[in-house]
Amino acid sequence: MLSSMTGFSSVTGEAGGFQFRLEARSLNHRFLEIKSRLPGMLFGLDPEIEMLARAYFERGKIEILVSIEKEPEDLSLPWSRPRAKALLKTFEEMKDELGLAGELDLGLLISLKDDIISEPERRGKQIWRELEPVFQAGFEQLRKARQEEGNRLEQDLRGRIKRMVELQALIRGREEQALLEARSRLQKRMEKLLAESSALDPGRLEQELAILVTRLDISEEVERISSHLKQFELELDQAGARGRKLDFLTQELNREFNTMGSKTQNLELSHWSVEAKTELERIRQQIQNIE
């Protein structure tokens, strides 16, 4: 089953008496990239979050937003009494030594709250075990959303590959006759040239004719296209990230059809080749979303 790289999830959960909301959005990316926007109290959890995300996803840009929806009623912020006393004492000494006026009061301590109140990231480390199930639920929901989108993409790809197999069968059934027709046209041109000029070497012209007919032969391209189409269908049945392999096969198919289109002089073969390349372009666009 294929998985898309696009999806969205939103879950809520409690940890440390707080209620959090986690929103995760997944976008296309060549590799796996995790970007987290966390409240101050959860700073420092990026390594844990990324390690957990890698257990769920192989490719894609995962943007995570965590917000606090509710705080505990008995919330208390730990503060450093020794640090607060030391700061006041230091400023009293500065005031006396420099002969400064003014009062040292609570306003001063409030302005220094970041130095007195415990670092917020410590709280995140403390509640990670409680918070981890919230992230697991969010990533599980996101993975499910990506799989659902991947299933839709897979059905579309199978339909387009099926049409390409049909076109390939039409091409295979017509290639030999088209080559005979091309040889016949070239043979008539050679006979006309010989009739118009006795100076031409019939053996040399026959040799040139054989070279031209060989250049118009598309049998190798037809065989390689058949092989690539079979491999494409096999990849659709495999588990795990398949996007890169499918993209490679799409490029190879496009290259073979380009070669075929440049070789053939048959209108039907050209028409089927163009239709196949149109399907390939739509396939290529869809594959950009596949993990």
Phi, psi and omega per residue, in radians:
M1 nan 2.318 3.119
L2 -1.406 2.686 3.066
S3 -2.179 2.338 3.079
S4 -1.353 2.858 3.037
M5 -1.712 0.018 3.139
T6 -1.915 2.435 3.132
G7 3.077 3.010 -3.114
F8 -2.594 2.532 3.061
S9 -2.512 2.682 3.108
S10 -2.580 2.103 -3.138
V11 -2.389 2.804 3.047
T12 -2.191 2.736 3.115
G13 -2.977 2.898 -3.097
E14 -1.941 2.562 3.055
A15 -2.783 2.305 3.117
G16 1.058 0.456 -3.123
G17 1.474 -0.088 3.116
F18 -1.708 2.618 2.996
Q19 -1.858 2.169 -3.085
F20 -1.960 2.647 2.937
R21 -2.043 2.258 3.110
L22 -2.004 2.162 3.049
E23 -2.059 2.290 -3.127
A24 -2.228 2.242 3.120
R25 -2.115 2.345 -3.103
S26 -2.009 2.324 -3.129
L27 -2.237 2.971 -3.140
N28 -1.188 2.481 3.058
H29 -2.869 2.613 -3.131
R30 -1.143 -0.579 -3.107
F31 -2.190 -2.876 3.067
L32 -1.779 2.103 3.140
E33 -2.247 2.235 -3.100
I34 -1.955 2.172 3.082
K35 -2.148 2.152 -3.097
S36 -2.092 2.376 2.997
R37 -2.026 1.933 -2.997
L38 -2.074 2.642 2.996
P39 -1.156 2.771 -3.054
G40 -0.922 -0.653 -3.079
M41 -1.186 -0.245 -3.118
L42 -1.865 0.113 3.112
F43 -1.003 2.436 3.134
G44 1.742 -0.029 -3.117
L45 -1.637 0.036 -3.079
D46 -0.975 -0.746 3.127
P47 -1.067 -0.736 3.132
E48 -1.137 -0.705 -3.127
I49 -1.149 -0.776 -3.127
E50 -1.147 -0.727 3.126
M51 -1.068 -0.706 3.125
L52 -1.177 -0.740 -3.121
A53 -1.084 -0.620 -3.121
R54 -1.188 -0.286 3.065
A55 -1.379 -0.253 -3.099
Y56 -1.900 -0.513 -2.996
F57 -2.306 2.632 3.109
E58 -1.920 -0.563 -3.141
R59 -2.463 2.776 3.078
G60 2.092 2.733 3.046
K61 -1.707 1.978 -3.088
I62 -1.773 2.003 3.103
E63 -1.803 2.134 -3.044
I64 -2.035 2.278 3.079
L65 -2.152 2.124 3.103
V66 -2.036 2.253 3.119
S67 -2.265 2.705 3.100
I68 -1.614 2.097 3.141
E69 -1.649 -0.497 -3.125
K70 -2.686 2.382 3.105
E71 -1.833 2.705 3.129
P72 -1.152 2.559 -3.123
E73 -1.097 -0.617 -3.091
D74 -1.706 0.577 -3.112
L75 -1.048 2.289 3.067
S76 -2.351 2.465 -3.132
L77 -1.834 2.068 3.125
P78 -1.169 2.372 3.123
W79 -2.306 2.710 -3.057
S80 -1.589 1.846 3.116
R81 -1.140 -0.787 3.104
P82 -1.045 -0.701 -3.129
R83 -1.144 -0.740 3.140
A84 -1.087 -0.747 3.130
K85 -1.154 -0.698 -3.132
A86 -1.125 -0.720 3.128
L87 -1.109 -0.774 3.136
L88 -1.091 -0.745 3.136
K89 -1.097 -0.730 3.128
T90 -1.071 -0.774 -3.126
F91 -1.216 -0.558 3.058
E92 -1.106 -0.750 3.124
E93 -1.115 -0.738 3.121
M94 -1.095 -0.717 -3.126
K95 -1.083 -0.825 -3.104
D96 -1.175 -0.779 -3.066
E97 -1.198 -0.614 -3.096
L98 -1.646 -0.072 3.121
G99 1.155 0.722 -3.094
L100 -1.573 2.618 3.076
A101 -1.721 2.945 3.090
G102 1.986 2.838 -3.108
E103 -1.801 2.500 3.014
L104 -1.723 1.948 -3.029
D105 -2.393 -2.907 -3.111
L106 -1.053 -0.588 -3.138
G107 -0.998 -0.649 3.110
L108 -1.137 -0.769 -3.140
L109 -1.141 -0.658 3.110
I110 -1.088 -0.685 3.137
S111 -1.172 -0.321 -3.137
L112 -1.890 0.390 -3.043
K113 -1.024 -0.575 -3.125
D114 -1.162 -0.409 3.116
D115 -1.547 -0.347 -3.048
I116 -1.755 -0.710 -3.117
I117 -1.418 2.451 -3.064
S118 -0.949 2.573 -3.136
E119 -1.038 2.317 -3.062
P120 -1.120 -0.539 -3.071
E121 -1.143 -0.396 3.099
R122 -1.105 -0.592 3.131
R123 -1.190 -0.681 3.132
G124 -1.066 -0.769 3.120
K125 -1.098 -0.641 -3.085
Q126 -1.185 -0.593 -3.043
I127 -1.828 0.179 -3.075
W128 -1.023 -0.687 -3.125
R129 -1.080 -0.614 3.085
E130 -1.338 -0.547 -3.062
L131 -1.448 -0.468 -3.075
E132 -0.959 -0.743 3.109
P133 -1.055 -0.488 3.085
V134 -1.159 -0.776 3.100
F135 -1.159 -0.671 3.107
Q136 -1.066 -0.747 3.125
A137 -1.132 -0.704 3.127
G138 -1.149 -0.740 3.141
F139 -1.222 -0.628 3.103
E140 -1.126 -0.744 3.110
Q141 -1.143 -0.698 3.117
L142 -1.148 -0.735 3.112
R143 -1.071 -0.706 3.121
K144 -1.115 -0.728 3.116
A145 -1.106 -0.702 3.117
R146 -1.174 -0.635 3.118
Q147 -1.201 -0.668 3.111
E148 -1.120 -0.755 3.089
E149 -1.166 -0.655 3.108
G150 -1.109 -0.640 3.107
N151 -1.112 -0.693 3.102
R152 -1.130 -0.753 3.122
L153 -1.118 -0.677 -3.130
E154 -1.099 -0.754 3.129
Q155 -1.089 -0.692 3.112
D156 -1.133 -0.772 -3.134
L157 -1.120 -0.727 3.135
R158 -1.084 -0.667 3.110
G159 -1.132 -0.701 -3.119
R160 -1.270 -0.673 3.090
I161 -1.134 -0.670 3.105
K162 -1.040 -0.750 3.119
R163 -1.136 -0.652 3.132
M164 -1.188 -0.618 3.068
V165 -1.105 -0.688 3.095
E166 -1.115 -0.759 3.116
L167 -1.117 -0.680 3.117
Q168 -1.100 -0.661 3.115
A169 -1.149 -0.690 3.096
L170 -1.112 -0.747 -3.136
I171 -1.132 -0.785 -3.136
R172 -1.072 -0.671 -3.127
G173 -1.263 -0.279 -3.064
R174 -1.930 -0.254 -2.971
E175 -1.105 -0.744 -3.095
E176 -1.138 -0.784 3.131
Q177 -1.130 -0.680 3.135
A178 -1.116 -0.644 3.124
L179 -1.204 -0.697 3.093
L180 -1.101 -0.704 3.121
E181 -1.133 -0.711 3.124
A182 -1.129 -0.725 3.114
R183 -1.110 -0.690 3.138
S184 -1.100 -0.747 3.134
R185 -1.108 -0.760 3.141
L186 -1.166 -0.618 3.120
Q187 -1.099 -0.734 3.131
K188 -1.142 -0.677 3.109
R189 -1.140 -0.679 3.134
M190 -1.140 -0.750 3.130
E191 -1.105 -0.626 3.124
K192 -1.165 -0.710 3.128
L193 -1.145 -0.685 3.125
L194 -1.157 -0.631 3.129
A195 -1.203 -0.534 -3.081
E196 -1.485 -0.384 -3.099
S197 -2.519 2.150 3.123
S198 -1.436 -0.139 -3.104
A199 -1.384 -0.262 -3.113
L200 -1.329 2.498 3.141
D201 -1.550 1.979 -3.135
P202 -0.997 -0.677 -3.137
G203 -1.130 -0.704 3.129
R204 -1.151 -0.720 3.128
L205 -1.134 -0.678 3.118
E206 -1.119 -0.622 3.109
Q207 -1.175 -0.764 3.098
E208 -1.099 -0.661 3.124
L209 -1.075 -0.761 -3.132
A210 -1.095 -0.683 3.124
I211 -1.138 -0.764 -3.133
L212 -1.110 -0.739 3.140
V213 -1.111 -0.688 3.111
T214 -1.076 -0.687 3.140
R215 -1.180 -0.395 3.134
L216 -1.574 -0.118 -3.101
D217 -1.298 2.163 -3.097
I218 -1.922 0.247 -3.053
S219 -1.080 -0.652 3.133
E220 -1.157 -0.731 3.115
E221 -1.104 -0.699 3.138
V222 -1.075 -0.738 -3.140
E223 -1.165 -0.749 -3.137
R224 -1.162 -0.662 3.101
I225 -1.089 -0.759 3.116
S226 -1.044 -0.743 3.138
S227 -1.120 -0.770 -3.132
H228 -1.141 -0.677 3.124
L229 -1.128 -0.714 3.095
K230 -1.115 -0.733 3.133
Q231 -1.145 -0.643 3.109
F232 -1.050 -0.813 -3.139
E233 -1.126 -0.637 3.099
L234 -1.136 -0.705 -3.140
E235 -1.119 -0.592 3.125
L236 -1.111 -0.421 -3.115
D237 -1.572 -0.128 -3.089
Q238 -1.500 2.691 3.087
A239 -1.541 2.884 3.092
G240 1.542 -3.071 -3.117
A241 -1.243 2.100 -3.088
R242 -2.073 -0.053 -3.012
G243 -0.981 -0.781 -3.088
R244 -1.157 -0.733 -3.136
K245 -1.150 -0.724 3.123
L246 -1.143 -0.637 3.107
D247 -1.136 -0.717 3.103
F248 -1.081 -0.790 3.135
L249 -1.113 -0.637 3.106
T250 -1.115 -0.723 3.098
Q251 -1.102 -0.736 3.139
E252 -1.133 -0.730 3.108
L253 -1.093 -0.755 -3.139
N254 -1.099 -0.677 3.118
R255 -1.113 -0.732 -3.133
E256 -1.180 -0.700 3.123
F257 -1.204 -0.579 3.059
N258 -1.101 -0.784 3.119
T259 -1.091 -0.782 3.130
M260 -1.054 -0.781 -3.126
G261 -1.098 -0.594 3.136
S262 -1.332 -0.405 -3.120
K263 -1.481 -0.809 -2.966
T264 -1.277 2.549 3.046
Q265 -1.983 0.175 -3.131
N266 -1.608 2.272 -3.076
L267 -1.114 -0.697 3.141
E268 -1.133 -0.809 3.129
L269 -1.083 -0.697 3.110
S270 -1.108 -0.738 3.142
H271 -1.106 -0.797 -3.135
W272 -1.167 -0.623 3.117
S273 -1.138 -0.740 3.118
V274 -1.121 -0.734 3.120
E275 -1.097 -0.715 3.125
A276 -1.109 -0.702 3.131
K277 -1.181 -0.555 3.063
T278 -1.136 -0.751 3.087
E279 -1.114 -0.686 -3.141
L280 -1.105 -0.657 3.123
E281 -1.134 -0.703 3.091
R282 -1.168 -0.659 3.080
I283 -1.100 -0.776 -3.137
R284 -1.029 -0.724 3.138
Q285 -1.126 -0.704 -3.139
Q286 -1.194 -0.655 -3.079
I287 -1.133 -0.449 3.127
Q288 -1.061 -0.367 -3.136
N289 -1.636 -0.061 -3.028
I290 -1.621 2.389 -3.139
E291 -1.126 nan nan
